[in-house]
Amino acid sequence: MDPQRPPGWANATPAQQQQYIQQYQQQQQQQQQSQQYQQYQQYQQHQQQQQQQQQQQYHQQHNQAPSQQQGQPQQQQQAQQVQQYQQAQQAQLQQQQQAQFFWTPLFKPDGTPEEIFEALMKAFFAVLDQQNTGYMAPEVLSSFLDVQGFRLNDNIWKSNHRQMPPPFHPVDNADFELKTAFEAWYFEHRVVSRAPDRPLLPGGGMPHLTPAGFTSYMAVESAGDPELAFRGINAALRTYGIWAEMGPLPREMLPATMPPQIKARMDQAAARSRSAAEQRIASQQAYEQMAAARGSQDLAGDPRYAYRRY
């Protein structure tokens, strides 16, 4: 029997079938992690045995110098033996340190980030937040996406620097579009004024991601396009020099394809974005109608004073 098709599979609803598949995949993932840990323990035992053997060899050499070294002064022989032993110990220590760290899957089957992904994003955030403010500006996020090889259209802030009527600047529109995306996706952020001496674009402002918002943002991007994430995360690891002891991220640590739960979130966020855009258009039209009405009143004169007698 197919392990993913238990008795009653044919009569199960699609939701029940999907739930069983997810449970089976989680069990497989846990077994894989358990096997990796067992291999690590075996490696540690092997390294300890080698260390004991090296220590025994050192003591034997220290007490009984080889015949080819009998012509050398005793102090020189001991110094060479100590140096060789220290070099062997250093090499072994490096191997042990590398063996203590290994990659595990970054996401659950439904696209929810694992703790290792959250820790990785926290490490990236710490490097990017050079002033230790606890927030990430749009320029910094955009630069990080460039390092990962994001397409221009997928880099919202960078792709929306469009000419604006005075007194607004292209960066105001870029901030506005990024803020709208954060709101549609419920990414945690705060909004500040980019230039207090300039008027604020209606509904705009400069959005800054929190660490939690940054993790959520990158989780959706990574689980939504695993192939791009595989190349991008490895590029970021090389660029920023973090987690070097882990080595390159293997492709199998990311989902094979976009989880359906992530696709559903994308559809929901797109619907919220469309609704927000429609509201902005309606508000803009109402504003223009009010402005036109005020202009007509100004041309005709203020009706409150039209019949005032002096």
C-alpha positions as CSV (number, residue, x, y, z in Angstrom):
1,M,0.0,0.0,0.0
2,D,1.2,3.5,-0.8
3,P,2.3,5.0,2.6
4,Q,0.5,8.3,1.6
5,R,-2.8,6.5,0.9
6,P,-4.2,4.8,4.0
7,P,-7.5,2.9,4.1
8,G,-10.4,5.1,3.3
9,W,-8.3,7.4,1.2
10,A,-10.7,7.2,-1.8
11,N,-13.6,8.3,0.4
12,A,-11.7,11.1,2.2
13,T,-12.3,14.7,1.4
14,P,-9.5,16.7,-0.4
15,A,-8.9,18.5,2.9
16,Q,-8.5,15.3,4.8
17,Q,-6.2,13.9,2.2
18,Q,-4.0,17.0,2.3
19,Q,-3.9,16.9,6.1
20,Y,-2.7,13.3,6.0
21,I,0.0,14.1,3.4
22,Q,1.3,16.9,5.6
23,Q,1.4,14.7,8.7
24,Y,3.3,12.0,6.7
25,Q,5.8,14.6,5.4
26,Q,6.4,16.0,8.9
27,Q,7.1,12.4,10.2
28,Q,9.5,11.9,7.3
29,Q,11.2,15.2,8.1
30,Q,11.5,14.4,11.8
31,Q,13.0,11.0,11.0
32,Q,15.6,12.7,8.7
33,Q,16.6,15.1,11.5
34,S,16.9,12.2,13.9
35,Q,19.1,10.3,11.5
36,Q,21.3,13.4,11.1
37,Y,21.7,13.8,14.8
38,Q,22.6,10.1,15.2
39,Q,25.2,10.5,12.5
40,Y,26.6,13.6,14.3
41,Q,26.8,11.6,17.6
42,Q,28.7,8.8,15.8
43,Y,31.0,11.3,14.4
44,Q,31.7,12.8,17.8
45,Q,32.5,9.3,19.2
46,H,34.9,8.6,16.4
47,Q,36.6,12.0,16.9
48,Q,37.0,11.3,20.7
49,Q,38.6,7.9,19.9
50,Q,41.0,9.5,17.5
51,Q,41.9,12.2,20.1
52,Q,42.6,9.5,22.7
53,Q,44.9,7.6,20.2
54,Q,46.8,10.8,19.4
55,Q,47.3,11.5,23.1
56,Q,48.7,8.0,23.6
57,Q,51.0,8.4,20.6
58,Y,52.2,11.7,21.9
59,H,53.0,10.3,25.4
60,Q,54.8,7.4,23.8
61,Q,56.9,9.7,21.6
62,H,57.6,11.9,24.6
63,N,58.9,9.1,26.8
64,Q,60.7,7.2,24.0
65,A,62.1,9.4,21.2
66,P,62.4,7.7,17.8
67,S,65.8,6.4,16.8
68,Q,66.1,8.9,13.9
69,Q,65.8,11.7,16.4
70,Q,68.4,10.5,18.9
71,G,71.1,12.7,17.5
72,Q,69.0,15.8,18.1
73,P,69.0,17.7,21.4
74,Q,66.3,16.4,23.7
75,Q,64.7,19.9,24.1
76,Q,64.4,20.3,20.3
77,Q,62.7,16.9,20.0
78,Q,60.2,17.7,22.7
79,A,59.4,21.1,21.1
80,Q,58.7,19.4,17.8
81,Q,56.6,16.8,19.4
82,V,54.6,19.4,21.3
83,Q,54.1,21.5,18.1
84,Q,52.9,18.4,16.1
85,Y,50.5,17.5,18.9
86,Q,49.1,21.1,19.0
87,Q,48.6,21.2,15.3
88,A,46.8,17.9,15.3
89,Q,44.6,19.1,18.2
90,Q,43.8,22.4,16.4
91,A,42.8,20.5,13.2
92,Q,40.6,18.2,15.2
93,L,39.0,21.1,17.0
94,Q,38.1,22.8,13.7
95,Q,36.5,19.5,12.5
96,Q,34.5,19.2,15.7
97,Q,33.3,22.8,15.5
98,Q,32.1,22.3,11.9
99,A,30.4,19.0,12.9
100,Q,28.4,20.7,15.6
101,F,26.5,22.8,13.1
102,F,24.4,21.4,10.3
103,W,21.4,22.6,8.2
104,T,17.9,21.4,8.9
105,P,14.7,22.3,6.9
106,L,13.9,26.0,7.1
107,F,10.1,25.5,6.8
108,K,7.3,23.2,7.8
109,P,5.3,21.6,5.0
110,D,2.7,24.4,5.2
111,G,5.3,27.1,4.7
112,T,5.5,28.2,8.3
113,P,9.2,29.1,9.2
114,E,11.1,26.8,11.5
115,E,13.2,28.2,14.4
116,I,16.4,27.9,12.3
117,F,14.9,30.2,9.6
118,E,13.9,32.7,12.3
119,A,17.4,32.6,13.8
120,L,19.0,33.1,10.3
121,M,16.8,36.1,9.6
122,K,17.7,37.5,13.1
123,A,21.3,37.2,12.2
124,F,20.8,39.0,8.9
125,F,18.8,41.7,10.6
126,A,21.6,42.3,13.2
127,V,24.1,42.8,10.3
128,L,21.8,45.1,8.3
129,D,20.8,47.2,11.3
130,Q,24.2,48.8,11.7
131,Q,22.9,51.5,14.1
132,N,21.1,49.0,16.3
133,T,17.8,50.8,16.0
134,G,15.6,47.8,15.9
135,Y,14.1,48.8,12.6
136,M,14.9,48.4,8.9
137,A,14.6,51.3,6.5
138,P,13.3,50.7,2.9
139,E,16.7,51.4,1.4
140,V,18.3,48.7,3.5
141,L,15.6,46.1,2.7
142,S,15.9,47.0,-1.0
143,S,19.7,46.5,-0.9
144,F,19.3,43.1,0.8
145,L,16.9,42.0,-1.9
146,D,19.4,43.1,-4.5
147,V,22.0,40.9,-2.9
148,Q,19.6,38.0,-3.1
149,G,19.0,38.6,-6.8
150,F,15.4,39.7,-6.7
151,R,13.9,40.9,-10.0
152,L,13.2,44.6,-10.2
153,N,9.5,44.1,-10.3
154,D,9.7,42.1,-7.0
155,N,11.7,44.8,-5.3
156,I,8.7,47.0,-4.5
157,W,10.5,50.0,-3.2
158,K,13.2,50.1,-5.9
159,S,10.7,49.7,-8.8
160,N,8.3,52.5,-7.7
161,H,10.5,55.6,-7.9
162,R,8.1,57.5,-10.2
163,Q,7.9,61.1,-11.0
164,M,5.4,62.9,-8.7
165,P,3.9,66.4,-8.9
166,P,5.5,69.0,-6.5
167,P,6.0,69.1,-3.7
168,F,6.4,65.3,-3.6
169,H,9.4,63.3,-4.7
170,P,9.7,59.9,-6.4
171,V,10.9,58.4,-3.1
172,D,7.6,59.4,-1.6
173,N,5.7,57.1,-4.0
174,A,8.2,54.3,-3.4
175,D,7.6,54.6,0.4
176,F,3.9,54.7,-0.2
177,E,3.8,51.5,-2.3
178,L,6.0,49.6,0.1
179,K,3.9,50.7,3.1
180,T,0.8,49.5,1.2
181,A,2.4,46.1,0.7
182,F,3.3,45.8,4.3
183,E,-0.3,46.7,5.3
184,A,-1.8,44.2,2.9
185,W,0.4,41.4,4.2
186,Y,0.2,42.4,7.9
187,F,4.0,42.7,8.1
188,E,4.9,44.3,11.4
189,H,6.3,47.8,10.8
190,R,6.2,51.4,11.9
191,V,5.8,54.6,9.8
192,V,7.8,57.8,10.2
193,S,8.1,60.9,8.1
194,R,11.0,60.8,5.7
195,A,11.5,64.5,5.6
196,P,9.7,66.5,8.3
197,D,10.2,69.7,6.3
198,R,8.2,68.4,3.4
199,P,4.4,67.6,3.1
200,L,3.5,64.0,3.7
201,L,2.0,62.2,0.7
202,P,-1.7,61.3,1.7
203,G,-1.7,57.8,3.1
204,G,2.1,57.6,2.8
205,G,5.1,57.7,5.1
206,M,8.4,55.9,5.4
207,P,7.8,52.3,6.6
208,H,10.3,50.5,8.7
209,L,10.2,46.8,9.3
210,T,10.6,45.3,12.8
211,P,12.7,42.1,13.2
212,A,9.4,40.1,13.3
213,G,8.1,41.9,10.2
214,F,11.4,41.3,8.3
215,T,11.2,37.6,9.2
216,S,7.6,37.3,8.0
217,Y,8.5,39.2,4.8
218,M,11.4,36.9,4.0
219,A,9.5,33.8,5.0
220,V,6.8,34.5,2.4
221,E,9.4,35.4,-0.3
222,S,11.5,32.3,0.4
223,A,8.6,29.8,0.7
224,G,6.9,31.4,-2.3
225,D,9.9,31.0,-4.6
226,P,12.1,28.3,-3.1
227,E,14.5,28.1,-6.1
228,L,15.2,31.9,-5.9
229,A,15.5,31.6,-2.1
230,F,18.1,28.8,-2.5
231,R,20.3,31.0,-4.6
232,G,19.5,34.2,-2.8
233,I,20.2,33.0,0.8
234,N,23.5,31.4,-0.2
235,A,24.4,34.7,-1.9
236,A,23.6,36.6,1.3
237,L,25.5,34.2,3.4
238,R,28.6,34.8,1.3
239,T,28.1,38.5,1.1
240,Y,27.6,39.2,4.8
241,G,29.8,36.4,6.1
242,I,27.5,34.9,8.7
243,W,27.0,31.3,9.6
244,A,30.2,30.4,7.7
245,E,30.6,27.3,9.9
246,M,27.3,25.9,8.4
247,G,28.6,25.8,4.8
248,P,26.3,26.5,1.9
249,L,22.5,25.9,2.3
250,P,21.4,22.7,0.6
251,R,18.5,23.0,-1.8
252,E,16.5,20.3,0.1
253,M,16.3,22.5,3.2
254,L,13.7,24.6,1.3
255,P,10.3,23.4,0.0
256,A,10.3,21.7,-3.3
257,T,7.5,24.0,-4.6
258,M,5.4,26.8,-3.2
259,P,3.1,25.4,-0.4
260,P,-0.6,25.9,-1.1
261,Q,-1.0,27.7,2.1
262,I,1.5,30.4,0.9
263,K,-0.5,30.7,-2.4
264,A,-3.7,31.2,-0.4
265,R,-2.0,34.0,1.6
266,M,-0.8,35.6,-1.6
267,D,-4.3,35.6,-3.0
268,Q,-5.7,37.1,0.2
269,A,-3.1,39.9,0.3
270,A,-3.7,40.6,-3.4
271,A,-7.4,41.0,-2.6
272,R,-6.7,43.4,0.2
273,S,-4.4,45.4,-2.0
274,R,-7.1,45.7,-4.7
275,S,-9.6,46.8,-2.1
276,A,-7.1,49.4,-0.7
277,A,-6.4,50.7,-4.2
278,E,-10.1,51.1,-4.9
279,Q,-10.6,53.0,-1.7
280,R,-7.7,55.3,-2.6
281,I,-9.2,56.0,-6.0
282,A,-12.6,56.8,-4.5
283,S,-11.0,59.1,-1.9
284,Q,-9.0,60.9,-4.6
285,Q,-12.1,61.4,-6.8
286,A,-14.0,62.7,-3.8
287,Y,-11.1,65.1,-3.0
288,E,-11.0,66.3,-6.6
289,Q,-14.8,66.9,-6.6
290,M,-14.6,68.8,-3.3
291,A,-11.7,70.9,-4.7
292,A,-13.6,71.6,-7.9
293,A,-16.7,72.7,-5.8
294,R,-14.5,75.0,-3.7
295,G,-13.1,76.5,-6.9
296,S,-16.6,77.2,-8.2
297,Q,-17.6,78.9,-5.0
298,D,-14.5,81.0,-5.0
299,L,-15.3,82.2,-8.5
300,A,-18.9,83.0,-7.6
301,G,-18.1,84.6,-4.3
302,D,-18.6,83.5,-0.8
303,P,-22.4,82.9,-0.4
304,R,-22.3,83.8,3.3
305,Y,-21.5,87.4,2.4
306,A,-23.4,87.7,-0.9
307,Y,-26.3,89.6,0.6
308,R,-24.5,91.4,3.4
309,R,-25.7,95.1,3.7
310,Y,-23.5,97.9,4.9
